[in-house]
């Protein structure tokens, strides 16, 4: 069983790109808004993995209103940079799997403390978004959120503990509707944010989508994966666990070229595999995250999926198999020794003690 670690000392995994778009659920982030004045229209998140770094590009779109709006996103490690994302990456990915009429195509290239509060690692303002990278456990992150004016839903402590047990890094993004109006941002305008994180095989946070929802409320999202090889996923999308596999094929050259030409996307490779998964189920179904093995080893982490805590023994993992193999060898060796000692050789010799 592998826990989620930083890239140092890790095997180089294949490229992983993940894009999540959700309406009305918040994709890859949990809604912690202080009031209902700002309404979420749509949030799209693109998370990529290549050369030991994970890239998140998240865009928030709102249906107007005043005041502030915020979200919490679990991260697998400490970001090295948080900056404005590209102009068309998210739109181009949607077009690849949901092509509009020809005339609807567009031209590319035109272009958030008190005692026991979480530690603030980084603060960045991008347009009307105030972004804070936090380090802390569930209690500390909850204190920070409350200190900054957000009313957490009743299930927040449980959900935050679910993530903090695996990684105590969170990204808080606060959207100021009044600041957006002052900037001239219109209803539906999105603000893309690009987060670069050194990490081993990353995971896609899904349980956070159900934060604040009742068990029967619907969670809807589209998840795009792009990997060097066909990815191994845990849980596998089977149509019964809230996830359905819709697409699995080689990414087109035109898609990769368009992505690579956007701001900050030079790291996109020449070849990749495109997978699309649809999330459509009740909130009670999403008690897990999506673990992905992009290395070809076909061994996605149960810890990354939220099915085991760090340090647990994977019942199908190589560590357990090695342990069982060593045990069988020991049993066999003891049996041979016992047989040798208890056998009474002809013509005299050793006798049992």
PyMOL commands that set and color helices and strands:
alter all, ss='L'
color gray80, all
select helices_A, chain A and resi 89-97+102-104+138-147+156-164+177-183+207-210+253-260+283-285+318-342
alter helices_A, ss='H'
color red, helices_A
select strands_A, chain A and resi 16-22+30-31+40-50+53-62+68-75+79-84+119-126+129-135+169-176+190-198+203-204+218-227+232-234+243-250+273-282+290-293
alter strands_A, ss='S'
color yellow, strands_A
deselect
rebuild
show_as cartoon
